[in-house]
Amino acid sequence: MAEKKIKVTLVKGLMGTKQDHRATVRGLGLKRRNHTVELIDTPAVRGMINKVSYLVKCEG
């Protein structure tokens, strides 16, 4: 059975954001604006996306 994947895109820059939010974005594997990564849908990843939801766009 294949795991469900989520596409996450960084849509805003990190200037002026909190240090732990920057670390969360880095933990998701995002490096710069408009960078997209494909991640496995787990509760941990969902929590990270929820924390920085104002910075990222998520497609299921």
Steps between C-alpha positions, in 0.01 A plus 500: 500500500643837397518780752298812433714797396457874558653776287613795713611832347657794681300802380636772733853595594642436845615856577350621827368160610571327830812288528308180578274557198809529279628176648166331430509612135857367474385173661237464228783520246408839355793724409368809320178662377304297245698187589278189503561170676296180507461349847332191642176588678565432871366668814844652566516658154141623535590667829800673344286624210236623743760694698623695197174500303530874433826437309419188297245366253401135527357278224382151576 
